[in-house]
Structure formats: structure tokens, C-alpha cells
Amino acid sequence: MIVCVAVVGHQNNPLYLQSFTEADDALKLHHIVHCSLDVIDERVNNPKKTGPTLNETFLGLLYPTENYKVYGYLTNTKVKFIMVTTDLDVRDVDVRNFFRRFHSAYVDAVSNPFHVPGKKITSNTFAQSVRAIVKSFGSSTAV
Amino acid sequence: MADRGRTPEGRVIEPWRWSVADPRGGSATMNLRHGSASYGRQQWGILNMMKQCRMEMDPSKTFLGRTLLEEITPMIMVLRTSLVEEACQKNGLSFIQMLQPFCLFNRIDVPVRTASDQPYRLQMFKLRLAYASEICQPNVEVAEEHLKQVVSRANEEPLTELSSDAPELEIILKMAESRSFPSWFQIFNKELIHTISFSEHETFDHPIACLLVVSSKDVQPLNKFVDLFNTNQLPSLLNDGAMDPKVLKHYLLVHDNQDGPSEKANDMLIEMRNTFGSSDCKLLCINSAESGIKERESNPWLPYIADADPNVGRFLDTNDLNEIKDLMQDLASKHIIPYMEQKVRVLNQQVSATRKGFRNQIKNLWWRKGKEDTPDAPNGPMYTFSSIESQIRVLGDYAFMLRDYELALSNYRLLSTDYKLDKAWKRYAGVQEMTALCYFMLDQSRKEAEYSMENAFSTYLRIGSSGQRNATRCGLWWVEMLKAWGQFKEAAGVYFRISSEERPLHAAVMLEQSSYCYLYASPPMLRKYGFHLVLAGSRYEITEQRMHAIRTYRSALSVYKGSSWNYINDHVHFNIGKWFSLVGLFEVAMQHMLEILACSHQPLSTQELFLRNFLHVVQNLGKNHVVFRLQLPVIGTRSISVIFEDHRTYASSTSVHVKESLWRSLEDEMVPSISTTRTNWLDSQTRSSLKKFKDFSICVAGEAIKVNIEMRNPLQTPISISGVSLVCELSPRSEEAGSDEHKLESSSNNIMQLNDRENKGADISGSSFVLSEMNFTLQGGETRVVELIVTPKVEGILKIIGARWTLAGCIIGYCNFDTDIPKKKPVKRRKSKPSSRQNLKFLVIKALPKLDGCIHQLPMKPYAGDLRRLVLELRNPSESPIKNLKMKVSHPAILIPGSLEDMDVDFPSCLEKQSSHEHIGVRTTDVKRSGGRLVLFSESTVIQGGSTFSWPLWMHTGVPGRISLFISIYYEVENSSSEMNYRILRMVYELEVLPSLEASFHISPCQSRLQEFLVRMDITNRTTSQSFSLRQLSAVGQHWKISLLPPDLSVCTSKLLLAGQALSCFFKLTDSRKFSSSEGIETSTDDLLESDVNLGSQENREPLLDLSTSPLIDFHYRERLQVKTDKDHNRTVDFILISELLEKRSSDPRDASDAKRLYSHHACQCSIANTSPIWWQVDGPRILHHNFFSSFCEVKLYLTIRNCSDMVATIKINNTDAWPDNFGQALNDSSSSGVNRSVGWHDISLENDLKTVSDSQVTRPDRTPPPFPDTVSPFIWCASSSTKLTLGPSSSIKIPLQITAFSAGTYDLSSYNLSWSLQLPEDQVSAENSVWQSSGTCKGHPFYLTVLQSH
């Protein structure tokens, strides 16, 4: 199950953070997402990119915590997507697919002329589509 | 192997350990499992490792190396009698403490030869001493308590230092370059390791030698020596067989020189030597200094004893010290080391014999196979000291202590496989641990070292609680190893793994160290640094180490400061604030609480919690605290609007918000033009005094300046705010020099000065300006615009600096209005000033008179047509008089000024017709000059100070709708100052004119008479509830006469028009003007007709109103101006309908007159003509008697034709004797297809709009054409059958006509056609612009002639 998804701006400012748990763990998830930025920074600043992975946006598993796995994704505009999941065996393909759909939802949201770039995403439509994507992610791995 | 190395899964995670682990610190092999992505990282890590390998690194110089050299050293058990201890206590030292400084030998320089033949020299060496009672596993509780004290003692920083601001990130990063950890971490780590000393599974803590100490005062010292070793106080290690009870023994006799000379002791020594062997006995004389040593350059004990008295060892003089030093050196170099050497060699031989070699290995394996069914006990099988495994371990440890790491390593490796096969996990882990340390000290394969460490760590954890602390120790060594290699990130991960297994307090310390490691990693991982600090802080808080908690959170704050991660920031600030308040530092607590007040992103419960805590803190502060930029409520500094009055003054707040451009266009002609006051560079000198204040707005002393600011409550919970007021500064104008200004500018950002200044402002506020205060409660999420007022009382320069308020009655906040932000300013828009930025600065000039004005009795929702008298009241509250009043009204059709006489007359009776007509001549000329809008009051009109000036105004609302009535009054001040010599009073009234009566007039010319018209008036009452009574209808103009049709009836008996009712009535209208006629024929006028008609009922007639009086005629004139037509006004007529509104309260007879409201409706430019310019009329006898038996009858008729146009018309008349086929139809056509359908009578459906009056006595002419008699006889036109003539403009002509009838009957003489065409002037090409049709053909008007047979 996906616990949390987040969009972080290119100045490492949170643009969107949504948890999908009932528990009151917003602070914890904030911390997890915030810390994972360190790993993203590290990975971006030390590129070992060759040939096929040159334009790779998917950053892979950022770090496994005791209960969670954190995945990252970096768009061309240096906006980071971070996903926290409790699934311990997640296929990379699923995560890639998830991020691709999430990316398109994000592009739709920021294409809104009323969206101020660099400000938090408040669109309800975005929230809904994210919820749908998150839900479908859970079901596809269950199969 | 790999299987075992993995971290055991399914560990129990305690609930408070919500945390993130980072096994990046794990071994390289671990990383390999995380797929390709982390493979790159691993590669990089190896690269890093190799890079550091190339750097020359001496393992023994590293921290871990030094620790190992100090910690893993031979242990000596001390057995002493109580008298020995007594002697030592004279110095404030225990026996071991006394020896301790001399156990460390920096240059012992002892040759050592272990297994190999090659000897080497030991330089640095250390012995550890412990009492026999201490050689056991320490009590857990005692150990914990001890560790807690270590942590508590580590609060080096005083609270005051903590309360300062969190360090900047740059400073932290700079500090990180030194890579130094706070020293108390090392102390803590060491203490933590010591809690698991003397474990049986490792032998380096096992005593190698035993030091038996007896005092010379003891009776029978020889027996004492024996007793000491034989008592049951020996540690369990020796007793239960874990170690060899045959340890090296050393006998020491201690002699206190204060007890007397040492002869007796020397005797005893000889005796001892005889008994125990000469080399193993020693004599130590102490306390040689008789009176104590006052000053010692370097007290050797001080570094070893915490909080030591500086006088320790005062009876020990230099001789004693040297004696101790020699004793220890001798013990180490002559006894311990040789003993260990010997032992290593013996054991090595033994091990080689039994275990080395192929044969032994096979045998060993086969032998162990047989033991496979042994139960998997956590500690594995019991190994006694004599077992080969224990001996290998001892061999390894001794070799390690003697720095022969190669030998140690080979033995450990040999042993580890054995233990593993035996499933003795704890021992296995211990051996792995030592293997790793050997690798480290040899600086060989880092990978191997790390792998062994990881293996040991996880194995310790696997065996459960008994190995947990061992795991911690192992982890700490691992961490130090990684740190020594510069792998801080990995070290942080290991720290984290330790922390997740430890008690909260230890975990906190581990987490804090972990955070430092993240900071020291390159590049620094600041977010993890912050996060682990937060984790550590929360652990500290759990264990009530509040100071540490505050310290860690504060450090974390520097990471989060300025970032937009609100939840994290709130958490950190809130907790720091809470803890500071618990500690009692409320001021600092408040500073942190302030940061989180505006937490609109938090849920309601959190907001309330924050607010409650904040208020609690503030209340504990005691006094009213002043806070700069308090975040509750949020002040919208961008939406500040300033309302002030310079020369423009406002009667009401609504007039303030009218656009300045509207006022400007209204006041255009009234105000002296600006161009005269504008300066050029030549005469700027004269006006320099004003120029200096170019950026200042001008206001007048004693007049309020209103500042509207927006206050928003970001929370969902209501907050109460009181005492909202402005912060202002009023400085005398004399110090207007530039330096003063500079001072103000520079200090505006300084909080402290502002505080002072605010106080200063409060001090002088009693004298120089007055501030308003407001109290209110802001609901959750509410935004309120607050109007704050400052009223300067004296001249000078007023600056509005900011606003202040009190939140919840206990904390005062204030903010500055940032003048750098360009603000929206509705009031001030002067062309000469490009920017209105500095509108918070005012030049206060001396008090000037200011008019207050209002219009009394102005109805907000009048009905259309309302005519009433209003009073404009102007009050001059000041001392000095004002003059030169001018007034301008935006809607002159609604409001016209009356004359002073109008004040006293009785309205509306003054309008009634009187014999003498007076005209009041105030305005007419002025009115016309400026489109009727500018009103000049006479020169003599001066409003004295304190007096009230009233002037009548007439109001008449014309058409329904919303109207903003702008009134602007200009006045000059008698003794004007240079800054301002005139002022303007602006008033705005919003009227909503409701529809009332709607009157429409249809005029059709009478077909039988020239100059006479039939007027139909349709009146509808459009109101919903009011009833109107009709009073009078007048046609404007002396030449119009109007009368009711039929003349002797009133319009309606009730004369009331109820709501929604409609009414039609008919009038005859006659134009009494004379037309110039070419033939001099004039229409006769009826003298009986008047231009007014009274519509009232017969018995209750009110006098007619004189429409030529003011104000009716003025209003009518303006109404006419508004109705823009280009119609020839000769052909139009204006009507005025006067009605009265009977209001509901007219039941009271006394009020009846007041209740009567006069309404006048003006219908202007009603067209009286059709579009044909040609009128004609047939005159002649209607009834003739003729004897047809004698002859046919000839009748002479006259056709009068008038040309109404101003053009020459050509007219042609054709008489046709041809009978129309359908005569009746043709007749109908002639009326219905007339030239202008809308004029004249025709059938219309009246069911809809006239239903209500269908029964009323409306008289109408009989519209049906008279029935044609069946006996229509033909007639013929005689005389000329076709006439053509030309008629000049506006002239008439009379043409004789003649018919001949042959029999008696009634004849319709309409069988002629009249064709006409206008001759257009030369310049007018087409007739489109003309009101006339250029040509046309008409059938004749019906004219019935009845010829009767005469007898």
C-alpha cells in the first residue's frame, strides 16, 4: 500500500504531500520525505549515468526504512516526486508505471493557468487523480 | 556465510521507535543486494575506500586504535587489606586510584617475542587494575544510573547559551570541517562499553595477574596474604572455571611512613621473600611527606578522578611517586609481559600441535560432527579454561594485547569456525569482533573487517537480550572503524542501528552521534542531520534529559529554519517552546511559540494546542510583553488604505470611495486651476518650503486620518484582539532638516529603537495626537478591515509607523507598515506626484475651518416625480469664517438650489396660482452658464465660525433608477495659510428612484379643425402600494389651451389612482397661435380654454398650481434639456402632470398636509403632428335644404390647405367622380392606412391594460363611422376637377370647391386626392434628414353633406 506521495519543488520546498493512512503520522511522513531529499541530492550530484540511463527520470529505491520503502523520481524541471510504500516486494516496473501516471497528473495540474509555479498544488482534481493512481497501484500489485 | 551475515528479520520494534533506518552504513555486500541502482553507489564507495587506503593511515593513531591500546590491555586483579586502603585514603585516594596514573607507560620499550622468532619492541603499554570485587558483570541498574549521570553531567552549555538564537547553518558547516565530536560522547561510549566488562566469553578482561597488597600495620602479614587469595571473595570467573585460577601472583607490602620508620616493613619484606619467592615481593612506602604538599605543578591524579579535590595525594612526595612508578614499571616489564610471552608461546605450541595441520583439521571436523545434536543454547556449550577453544581464545587475546595482530588474527579465525560449528553464537560473535579489530589494526582488508564487524553485530543481536549490549559495543567499535576510514555516512547508519536496540537514553546519544556523522559526511547530509537530531531530542525528552532535548532541537532548527516544511518546523518550534517553558525560560519559550502561531495548515486541535500553550507561556511571563511582528492576526500590509482630508474634505465615508477622477471632472470649473500654483524652475525658490514636503501628504491639525488595515485570523479558532491602534510619530516641523529624516529612516528597522519610540509616542500622545482604540474578536478564518484613526493636534510632521494590538489581553504585538511596498491609495492621486508610496507621511498644517454638510430630508428611495424642498445645512465648527462658497451638483435635473426666500414659504401652497408672479433672480444666469451645474453663492455669503448655514434646495426625481448624486461645495478660508487657501466639501447621496406614475400622451390632430388636437393620456400607477391622486394637467406654454373632454366631467370620481391601476382620459388641446396666412384667414381661438386643467373631483377642487414659478419651471426646463429631440418645437407640446401621494399615515388630520406629497411628471416634446406637412380642411355647410324638383343643388365648399413645413410645397388636388368599389372599405382604409398610424384613432385592443377602468366613465367619441344611408345618390364635382398650386412655407391657402348633387341624401365628399410634394432646398440632396416626407398622396377627409328636400 502506498502510504504517502509527495511533490517537492526544485528548491526542495514541499508542493504537495498527501498521506493515505488513517493514522496521525503527517509529521513522520514529512520527515521521511524531507530526509529522502538528501538521498536524491546525493544521487543527482553524483551521476553515474551512461547511455541508456542518461535521461532516466526514475531514481529507484531511495532508501528502505524499517517499515517503508521510499522511491524517487526527478522531472526535467527538477521537481521531485517521492513515494513511500509499505509493500516490501515492489516491482520496479510497477513503480515506474506509477510515477509515469503521477507525472502526467502533475503536468495537468501545473498546466492550470491559475496555478502559480512554485506554490503549493491545491487543485482538487489533482488530488482526486492522485488518489485514483494510488488506488490502482495497490490493486495492480495485489494481482 | 552470507546467510549468517544478514540482518535477522522480525525484530521487535517498540512503538516509539518510529524511525528511519539507513543501512547504507551496512557492509558493501549488503549494498549489493539492492539492485543496480545502488550498485553504482557501492562502486563509488569502494573507490572512496581505495582513495583513503592510499592515504597513509596508522591505525594506532586513530581514535579507535588508541582506544584499543588503552582498553584491551592486561587486567590485574587487586586484593588488599582494609589497612592498605586506610593508608591511601589519607590522600583522598583509593589504592587503585593511587596507582592508576602510573599504569600507562608511554615508553616502556620492552622487547617482545611471541610465536615468531622475530622479537619486536613494545613502546606504549598499559595495565588495568581492578579490585577483585569489581571483577564481575556490573549490576544493570547501577550501570544505568551511572550512564544517566554521565549524560546529565554532559550538559556543558548553560541555559543562557541555549536560549540564544540557533546557530547559522554556515557556522555549523564550518564546524563540521573539523570533524570533531563533542568530548562527552567518548566518555559516554567508554562508560557504555564498560558496562559489559568481564564477560566470560572473552578473555581480555580476565585478570592476568593478581596483586596482593598487605599493609605493614597488619598483624601477621604473611597469613593475610594467604587469606586474601583464599577467601570466597574471588571473582566468579576464577571460581566457576571460566578462567585459569592459576594466575600470576605478586605480593606487595605497603608501608605508611607516617606510622613510623620502615625498618619493620623491611623485615617483613625479607620474610615475604622467603615465603613467596624473592622476585614476586615488593615493598611500597607511601605518605612520606609529613605536612602535606601545598602546591604541585602537575597533579598526576587529576585527569583520572572526576571532580577531584586538588589536594589529592598531598602526602605523597616525589620519592613516593617514583617508588610507585618503579613498582608499576617493574610489574609490567618484568612480570606481566614476560608471563604473557611465555603463555603465548606455550599455547601456540599446544594449538599447533592439536589444531594446525591437515590431519588435525580433519580430526577436528570429524570430532565436532559428533556433537551436532547438541541443543542450540544461546551461549553455546560451556567451555572451561582447559578446553582447547578457550585456550585458543586466550592465545588470541594475549597476542592481541601484545600487539601481535597476525598471530591473534590467525587464532581468531581458527576459533570462529569452531564456535560456529558448535553454535556458540556469543563466543562466535566475540571472536568475529576481535577478528575485525585485528584487521583494522593491521589495516588490511577493510572489506573483511567490515564484514566481520557486521557479522558480529548481527550475531550478538540474534542471541537476544544477553548479547544486546555486546552488540552495542561492537557497533561502537564498528562506528569508530568507519569514522577512522572517513566513512561517516555509513557510520551514521551503524549508530542508528545501535540506537534502535538500545534504551531510550542511550539511543538518544547514539542518534545524536549519528546526526553528527551525517553532518560530517561529504557532502553533508543536512536533512538527515536535522532529522536525527529531532529523533535524538525526542528520546532525550522521554528520558527527561530536557536540556539535551532542547539542545538537539535547537541545532536541528538551524537546518529547518527558513524552509517551507511547515509541519516539521512547527513540531520543532513547539517542542522547544514547551520545554523552555517547563524549564522556566518563558521569554525564550515565547520566541519559539511565536513562530508557530499562524499555523493555518494544522488541524483545529493542533491550532488550539499551540495557542493554548502560547498563552500559557505568555501568562507566565507576567507582564504585558511587546512582540514585533506578532503573527496573530495577520496584518495585510499591502492592503492599507489611508483616508485623510487635505483641501478635499468629505461629508461621509461613502464620498471617500468615489473615484477621484469623478470628483475632478465635477469640480473642474469650480476650483482654481492647478497650473497657476505649479512651479517652474525659476520661481521654485519661493515655494521651496513646500517643495521639501513634496512627498508628504497634507493634512490639517485636528482632523482625523483614517487608516484601513486588513486583519486576518489564519486559525480556525476565534481570537480576541483588543486595543488596536496606530503607532505614530509626530515631530515638530522645526526639525525638518535632512538629518532628522535620515535618523528616522535608519531607525525604522531597528526593533529596539522602535520600542522606545513607541513609548515616546505614547508619552506625547496626550498632547500632540489622539489615537483610536478598537476591541473585537476575530472568528476563525475571518478577515476584517479595521479603521484606525489618528488625529494630530499640533502642526508638524506626522508619520504613521505601524499598528499595535493586544492579543488575548496579554500580549502586545506591533508591526510596521512597510513603506517600500507601493500601496493602493484611493484618495491621493495627484498628477505632479508619480508615486504615492510615502503616503504614511503627513505634513500637518495648522487648523483650518472645515465645513460639515448634509442635506436634510433627502429621501433615499423617492418615487419618480417627487418634488420637494430640501435644506442644505453647512456647519462651520471652527473659529474663523469661510467665504466664496460655490456649489456644483452632478445631476442638475434632480437638484436645483432655491433662493433664500424659499426657506420660509409654505410648500406646496406657494406654487398655487397667485395674481403676482415673482421671479427670484439668484440663479438663472449662473445656472445657464455652466450647464446648470455651478452655483455661486453671493459674495456676501460668509459662514461665521460656529454658525450654521442653511440653503433650500429643490429636488425633483425624474426617471426611476439608481442615481449617485454628487455635490461638491467649494469654499475659501478667510485667513488662508500658504499651504491651503481653499477647501472642498464633497457629498455623495445614493438615491434609488422608484417608479411611480407613468404617463403617456397620444396626440392626434383633429380632422375637422385646424389647431385642435385630441390628447389621450394613459396613466399607470407602477407602485406596489401607493395611491396617487391626480391634481392637475398642464400644457406648458401660454399659447396652449387644454380642456377636459367632455368638459364638465371630472376624470374620475374618486380621483385616486390605486396601486397598479391604469387610467386613460381625453383632453382637447388647442393651439392659439396665429399662423401667417397668405390669405389672412385665422383660426378662431376659444377664450374659455386654459393651459391648465384641474383633474380633481368637482366638489373638492384644489387650486391650480402655477407652473411658471420656480422650481417647477426650472425642473421643466431641465427635463426638456434631457429629452434630446431635434423636433421642431412648434410641433411639440410639453405636459406636466401634477399628482399627490396620499401616504398611509394621513389618517391623522393634522398630518394630512404634511403627508401630501407633490409629484410632477413631465412629458416633453410630445409630437402634435403627423409626418405630413400638409394639412387641409373642407369647410362648408353640413345640412342644406334644396328643392330638387326645381334644380339640382350646387354646393360651394372651401378647402383650406396649410403648409406646416418650412419648405415650398406643390399641391395638386384631383376630384374623382369615380365611385370607389367598396366604399366602406375605402373609408376604413383611409383612416387605418393613414400616413401616420400611430396618430389618430384606430381599433386597438384594450382588454389588457384598461381592464380596471373599463367600467369607469370614460367618455369617448363614437369611433364607429356613421352608417351610410342606403340611398346614396351620386354627386359630381364641378368647377375645376384638378387644381395645382404652390404653397409657401408656413402659409395657408383657401381653395373654393363646388359639387353638384342631384338628389337629396347624405354625401361623403371625400372622393378626392391630394398629392403634395416638397421642394427641397438646393443644399439638401435627399429628404432623409428632414422630419417630413418629401411627397405623398392622401385621400380626402370624410366630409358629410346632407342635402334635404325642401318643401
Contacts between the chains, C-beta under 8 A, distances in Angstrom:
chain1	res1	chain2	res2	distance
A	12	B	563	7.3
A	13	B	563	6.9
A	13	B	564	4.3
A	13	B	565	7.8
A	14	B	564	6.2
A	14	B	565	5.8
A	25	B	18	7.6
A	26	B	567	5.7
A	27	B	567	5.3
A	27	B	568	6.9
A	27	B	571	5.3
A	28	B	18	5.6
A	30	B	565	6.1
A	30	B	567	4.5
A	30	B	568	5.3
A	31	B	20	7.5
A	31	B	531	5.3
A	31	B	534	7.1
A	31	B	568	6.3
A	32	B	20	5.9
A	34	B	527	5.3
A	34	B	530	7.9
A	34	B	531	6.8
A	34	B	565	5.7
A	34	B	568	6.3
A	35	B	20	6.2
A	35	B	527	5.1
A	35	B	528	5.3
A	35	B	531	4.9
A	37	B	527	5.6
A	38	B	518	7.9
A	38	B	525	4.2
A	38	B	526	7.2
A	38	B	527	4.5
A	38	B	528	5.1
A	41	B	523	7.7
A	42	B	523	7.2
A	42	B	525	7.2
A	45	B	523	7.0
A	46	B	44	6.6
A	48	B	40	4.0
A	48	B	43	7.4
A	48	B	44	7.2
A	59	B	37	7.5
A	60	B	35	7.1
A	60	B	37	3.6
A	60	B	38	7.9
A	61	B	34	6.4
A	61	B	35	7.0
A	61	B	37	6.3
A	61	B	38	7.5
A	63	B	20	7.5
A	63	B	22	5.7
A	63	B	24	6.8
A	64	B	21	7.9
A	64	B	23	7.3
A	64	B	34	7.6
A	65	B	19	7.5
A	65	B	20	4.2
A	65	B	21	5.6
A	65	B	22	7.8
A	66	B	13	6.3
A	66	B	17	7.9
A	66	B	19	6.9
A	66	B	20	7.3
A	66	B	21	5.0
A	66	B	500	7.5
A	67	B	13	7.8
A	68	B	20	7.8
A	92	B	35	7.7
